[in-house]
Amino acid sequence: MQKENKIDECYQVRQIFAQKLHKALVKLLLPLEYMAIFALCAKDPVKERRAHARQCLLKNISIRREYIKQNPMATEKLLSLLPEYVVPYMIHLLAHDPDFTRSQDVDQLRDIKECLWFMLEVLMTKNENNSHAFMKKMAENIKLTRDAQSPDESKTNEKLYTVCDVALCVINSKSAMCNADSPKDPVLPLKFFTQPEKVIFFHSLFYHNKVI
């Protein structure tokens, strides 16, 4: 009973945090990277809380898109406003998830896929300005970089590319429009990714195909 109460308290704290996060994001008081945290809501075992988090995510995305439409000068700040730019932050966040310890563990990959799906499914509800291809291009471009926080650690970079591969599988499975040319070249946050290199980092999709 004591353990159950502790778990309940943990989720209550998480819910309060999510509500505060949502309110700050809706008012555009927090950087876009904080919206990536919503991907972790896929792990919440309570269906109602996951549904509530999805509604918060929908509202945040809608407000940002509407703000860009209503404020022409906002195009100069797309990196901090455009909802699709949450994708690289989400990929980096999931690559550093403490629960993600092995790149070839099928169960862990399924968890990563669920977190990616939670965010991407909402982002891909509409294909505005060929945004599906834009998000795919972001994931592909990340595979040309290294993790800026640990550029020389092979395991860290392997996890980063693995999350990219799973994200690409999710995007490809969700939309046929993602194979079109991206209307613009994405800008990746240098805080998390090094400058692109000429060689793309390929690795097997054997495990990733098992989780999609």
N, C-alpha and C positions, 0 to 999 in steps of 0.2 A: 504493500500500500504506500509506504514511504517513497519507494522508487517511482510509482505511478504519479504521485503528487509532484515529485521533482520534475518528471517529464512534462506534466501539465504546466508547471511554472515556467519551464523552458519555452514552451510553445506560446504561453501568454506574453512573455517578454518579447519573443520574436514577432508576435502579432502587433504589439504596441510599437515596436521598432518599424515594422512594415508600414503602419499607418502614418507615422511621423515622416518616414522616407517619402511616401506617396504625396503627402501634403507639400513638402518642400520641393519635390520634383514638379508638381503641378504648377507651382508658383515660379518655376524656373530659377529657384534659389540654389540648386545644387548642380554641379557639373553632370553631363550626360552619363559619365562612367558609372555613377551611382545607380542608374537604372538597370545596369547589368545584374545587380543583386537580386532582382526579381526572378532571374533564371533559377536561383536556388529554391524558390518557392515550390518548384516541382517535387521537391523532397518531402514536403509537408504531407503527413499521412492522412490529414483530415480533408475530405473532398471539398467541403464548404469553404475552407480557408484558401485552398488552391483556386477555387472559383472566384473568390473575392480578390485575390492577388491578380488574377487575369483581368478582372474588370478595372482594377487600378492601372494595370499596364495599358489596357486599351485607351483609357482616358488620358494617360500621359502621352501616348503616341498621338492621339487625336489633337490634343492641345498644342503639341509641338508643330505638327503639320499645319494646323490652322494659323499658328503664329507666323510661320514662314510665309504663308500665302498673304496674310494681312500686312506684313512688314517687308517690303521689297529689299530694304537694306540688310535684312537678316541673312540674306544669301552670303554675305561676307563672313558670317559666323556659323556656317553649315556644320563645321566639325563639332561644334558644341550644341547644336540644335537639332539637326536632322536625325530622326529616330534610328534610321538604319546604321548610323555610326556607333550604335551601342554594340554591334556585332564584334568588333575587335576587342573591346573591353570584356565582353562576355566570354569570348574564347580564352583570353588570358586569365580571367578569373577562374574558369573551370579547369584550366591546365594546372592551376595552383591549388585546386580543391584538396584539402587534407585527406579526403576519402579516396582520391584518385592517386593510387600508388603504383599501379602497374598498367602499362599501355596495352597489354595483351590479355588483360582479365576481362572476360566477356560480361560478367555481372557489373563490373565498374563501368564498362563502356555503355552498358544499357542505361545506367544512371546518368552518365554524361549526355547520352542521346535524349533522355527525358527532359533534362534541364535545357538543352538546346532547343528541343521541340516546343517547350513551354513558351519561349521567347519568339522563336522564328515563326511559329504558327500564327501568332498575333501580328507580327511585322509583315507577314506575307498574305494577310487577308486581302489586301489590295496591291496591285502591281503598279504603283504610281511612279511615273517617269522611269519605267523599266528598273524598278528597285530590286527585283529578284536577281537580275543579272549583276547589279551593283554589289549586292551582298555576297554573291558567289565570287565575284572578282576580289572582294576584300579577303575572303578566306584563302583564295589562291595566292594572293600577294603576301599574306602572312607567312606562307610556306617558303617565301623567298628571303625571309628575315630570320633573325635569331631572337630569343628572349632577351630583352635588354637588361633584365635584372640578373640573369645568369647566362651570358652569351657563350661561355665555354663549357657549360655543363651539358653533356650529351643527353642525360636522362630528362632534364628539364625541357630541352628542345624537342626531344622525342614526344613527350607528353603534349607539348604545344602543337606539333604537327598532327598528332593523333586526333586531338580535339578538332582541328581544322578539317581533317578527313571525314570525321563523323558529321560535322556541320555541312560539308559539301554533299554528303549522302542525303542528309535531311532536306537540304535545299533542292537537290535534284529530284527527290521523291515527291516534293510538294508542288513543284512548278515546272512545266515544260518551257516557260518563258525565260528561265534562267540561262539558257544557252545562247540567248541573243547577245549582241555586243553591249557592253556597259556604256552608258551615255557619258560617263566621266570616270577618270581614274581616281580611285580612293586614296585618301591621305591617312596614313596610319600614325597613331600617337607614338612619338619617339620615346616617351616615358616608358613604354612597354615593349617596343620592337626596335631592333637595329635597322639601319638603312638596308634596303633590298640588295640581295646578292644576285649574281648572274645565274647561278645553278639552283634549280628548284629541288627541294628535298622530298624525294619520293620514298614511300615505304608501303608495305603490303596493306591492301584493304581487306585481307582475308577475315580478320576478326571484326572489322567494321561492318562487312556485309552480313554478318551474323546477327547484328543488333538492330538493323534497319528493317 
